[in-house]
């Protein structure tokens, strides 16, 4: 639902918003019909509003004219006028809204999913079959080009009503996750271990030479290709290890964050229509600077004797993740989307890490679904509530 205070105070007239200085009186009901019909025919998504009691001046300022409560027309009267003169029916409501002791009338038009709307009979200069459409802050008689755009948008609406996108099989539009309060990175654990060994040696100088010799000759190596345990390395080696600790454990840290601490998130797409969607792809825009969206599945650190293959098979099926100014962009190709079946957006779950800095955030995710046989892409929003 729109923030009416913001609409009235700050928004300018446009396709979704019209201001009227005075209330529609009986002798001007033809204007009421044209205004509501034109807005309902506009090929746009979302609610549309006519605000009564406001004059929108050319310089951008507004003048307010509070309505007299005793003269406010009943909603049922306006609805009857539209119902008797326009087909098909248009859903709208009429109510009052107050700002700083000023009373405004609000006509809220919604669910405009069955255009074109037209005159069903002659009425005060309006002829049967006439159509009007709102373009920006103006309304015009409908042309053939307008009709084509309206029918194209109507097809999109029909698709939108049959395609559902949400979290998990329940198709929820929001989920809650908990932040990770404590992080024990492998690099920090190794740093602590090395620092402790060095500190212990400072108090046990007699052992230093013995340990240095062991480190130099390589006694105690865990495997043929591996390194000696830190306890068996010289102090000089350990100091060098500390200098490179983050680089040495870079992949270990990423594996720990991505596979052990991150939430595994996926979306379900349900096609309730009667036909396949072809060449389907989905794009997510995740708006947050405080979370991490892993760009691949990091492999578990390899301490084995035998080397692993260079190809990371898991990441081949992972969605494409790129960092953008406001957060992250995630894309995936789905191929065909069969009807009457659920399809996962990602072959491999998206790894998302929620650190303590993200606590209390409500993260908005915008999704866009593309398909070869969609008139226009399907857009929607999801939320992640971080606790």
N, C-alpha and C positions, 0 to 999 in steps of 0.2 A: 504493500500500500504506500502511496506517495506521501511525502512529508508536506502537508498542505501549507504550513507556515512558510516553508522554503519556496514552494510554488508561488504563493501570493506575493511574498516580499521581494524575491530575487529573480524569478524566471521571467523570460520574455515570451510573447505569444509565438506559437509554432504549430506544427501539425498535431501535437498532442494537447495543446493548451490554448484556450481562448478566454479573453476577459470581456465581460459585459458590464456597462455602467449601471443599467437598470434591469429590473426583473422583467421576464417575459409576461406581458399582459395579454388578455384574451384576444384583443384586436391585432396582436403581433404573433399569434401562434404559428403563422406560416414561417416566420424567422426561426422559431424554436425547431420546427420540423427540418428546415434546411441545415441548421447548425448541427443538430444531432446526427442527421443522415450523413452529412459531409464528413464528420469526424469518424463515424462508424465505417465508412467506405475507405478511409485512408489505409493504404497497404503497409501498416506498421504493426509492431508488437506492443502489447502492454495496454494499460489503462489510459483513457483520455479524459480531460477535465475541462468543463466550462465553469468559470468562476464569475459569479454575479456580484457586483458591488465594487468593481475595480475598473479604472480607466488606465490603459497602458499608453503612456505618452511617447511620441517619436524620439525624445531625448533619453529614453530609458527609465525615467522616473514614473511613479505611479500616483494616482489620486484615488482615495478610498471613499466609498459612499455606503455607509452602513445601512442594511435593510431594516425596515420596520417589521418587527415580528408579527404584528397584526395583519400585515399584508402579504406574508409569505404564502405562496401557493402550495397546496398539498401535493405530495409526490404522486398520488394516484391520478390527479388531474392531468399532469404532464404525461404520465404513462399512457393514459387513455387516448390522448391526442396522437401520440406516436403510434400506438397500436392500431388505431382506426385508419391511419393515413399512410403508413409505411409497411412494406413487406420485403423480406420476412421480418419477424419481430426483432427489435433491438433491446438488449438488456442494459438498463441504466438505473441509477438511483439518484434521488434528489434530497439533500439534507443541508443543514446549516453548520457553519464553522465560525468560531469566535477567535479574534486576535485583538488583544488590548481593547476590550469592550466594543469592538466593531463586529457586526454580524454579516457574514457573507453566505451566499447561496452556492452550493456545489452540485453540479451535475456530473456524475462519475459514470462514464461509459466503459463497459467491460465485455469480455468474451465476444468480440466482433469476429466470429469465425465462420459466418455464412453470408459474405457479401456476394454480389452487389445488393445494396439496399435501395429501394426505389419507391416512388409514389404508387399507391395502389388505387388511387382515385383522384379526381380533380379536387383542389382545395385552395381557394383564395389566390388564384393566379398560378398555382403550381399544378402542372398537368400530369395526368396518369402516365406512368412509365418514366417520368423524369428522374434523373440521378444527379447527385452532386457529390463532389469529393474535395476534401481539404488538402491544400498544398501549401505548406508553410503556414503563414498567417492569413491566407486567402482561401476562399472556396469557389470552385468552378463547376460548370456543367461537365459531366463525365464524357470523355472522348473514347474512341475505340482503343487508343493507346493506353488510356487509364484503365479501361476494362481488362486489357491483356495483363497489365501489372497486378491488378486486383485478383484476377483468377490465378496468376502464378503464385501470389502470396497465399491465396486460399489453399492451393495444393500443398504448400509448405506447412500451413497450419494443420492440415489433415495428417501429414507425415509426422509433425511434431507431437501430435496427440497420441500417436501409435508407437513412438520410440521413447523408451525410458532408459535413463542413465543414472546409476547410483552406486553406493558402496555395497559390496558383497551381494549375495543373492536376494537380500531383503530390499535392495534398491533405495536405501535410505539416502537422503540428501545431505545428511551431516553425521559425523562420527566424533567421538571423544577419544583423546589419547592422553597418556601421562608423560610428563617430561622425564628425562633420565637425570636423576639427582646426583649420582656418583659415577665417575668415569675412572677406570683403572687402565689407562693406556699401556700397552706392552712397552712402549718407549720409556714411559715414566717408571714403570716397574723395574726395567733394566737400569735406568739411571740411578734409582734408589739402591739397587743391588751393588752396582759398581762403587757408588759413593760410600756405601757401608764397608765394602772390602778395603777401599783405600784408607778410610778412617781407622779401621781395625789394624791395618798394617803400620800406621804411624805409631801405634802404641805397642806394637810387637815387631820392633825393627829386626830382631834376630831371625824372623821368618821370611823377611823380604828377599834375601839372597837366595834362599832355598826355593821360593816360589818363582823367582825370576829365572833360575836355572831350569825349573820344570817347564816354564813357558817357552823358553828358548829351544829346548830339545823336543818339545811337543808331547810330553808325557801326559796321558789322560785324555787324548782326543776322543770324542764320542763316536765319530765314524771317519772313514777315510777322507771324505770330502769336506768334513765339518771343521769347526773351530774348537779350540779348547774351551772348557767352561771358564767363566770369568775368574773363579778361584785359582785357576792354574795359569793365569796370564800375569805377565810382569806389570808392575805399577805404571811403567811408561806406556805399555800397550793400553792399559785401562784408561789412562788420561786421554789418549787418542780416541779410544772408543767413545768416551763422553763427548768429545768434540763433534763426533759424527752420529750421535745416538738417534737423532730425529730422522736422518737420511737412512740409517741402517734399518730402522724399524718402521719406515714409512708405510710399506705394504701391510705389515703386521697391524699397525694402527688402523688403517683403512678397513681391513678385514674385520677387525674387532668392532669398529663403529657400524659398518654396513651390515654385518651378518649376525652380530650378537646384541647390539644395542638398538638398531633401527627398527621402526615399525614396517611391516610388510603390507603394502597397500595395493589394492587392485579395484577396478571398477567393473560392474556388470552392465552390459547393454542388452536390453530386451526389445525385440522387434515384434510388436503386437499387430503389425499390418498384415496384408495378404500377399506381399511379394518380397523377394529378396532385395537387399541393398547391395549394390555392386561396387567393387573397388573402394571399400570403406577405409577411412583413416580417421584418427582422433588426435586432437591437439589440446593439451591442458596448459593453462597459464596459472602457476601457483604463486600467489602474491605474498611473499614473506622474505625478509632478509635474515631472520634469526634461525632458520632451519637449514639442514643439509639434505639435498636430494642427491643420492649417489648416482654418478654417471655410468656406472657399470657394476657388475657383481665381482667383488674382489675375491681372489682365490685364497684359500687357507695357506698360510706360510708353509713352505716346503722344507722340512728338516729330514727328508728321506734320503736314502743313498742314491736313488735313481731320479734323474731330472724329469720334469713334467713337460708335456707337449706345449708348444708356443701358443696354439690356438685355445682361447678360452671359450669353450662351447656354451656355457651358461650365458655369457654376455652377448652371444649372437642373437639370443631371443629376448634380450632386455630392451625396453623402450629407449629411444634416443632422448638424452637429457642435455640441455644447454642452459647456461646461466644467462639471465637477462637483467636489465637494470632494476626491475621491481621484484625479481625472484628467479623463477625457473620456468622453462618451457619444455614440455614433455610431448613427444610425438610417437605414434605407433601405427603400423599398417595392419588392418584386420582382414583384408580380402573380402569375401562375401559374408553378409550378415543374414543368416537364414531367418525366416519368419517363424514365430511361435517358439523360439528357442532363446535361451540365455547364452551370451558370448562374453568371455572375459576380454577386457580392453588390452591387457598385457599378457604375453605368454609367460613372463617371469614377473613376479610381484615387484612393484616399485619400492626401493629402500629409502625410507625417509627418517632422518635422525632429528629428534626434538630435544635440544639441550635446555638447560635451566633458563636461559635468556628468553626462550619462547613461551614460558609459562604465562597463562592468562590470555594468550593470543587467540583470536578467531580468524583462522586463515581461510581466505576466499579462493576457490578454485573455479576458474572459468573453463568450460569445455566447449569445443566446437567439433561437430561430427560432419565429415564430408563423405559424399558418395556420388558415384557417376550418375545415378538416376534420381538424386535429390534435386528438387527445383532450386533450393538454396540451402546452405549449411544449417544444421540445427545447433543452436546455442543454449547454454544453461549454466547454472552456478551450483556449486557444492561448497560445504564448509567443513573444516576440521577445527574442533574446539580443543585447545591445549590446556590441560589441567596440571 
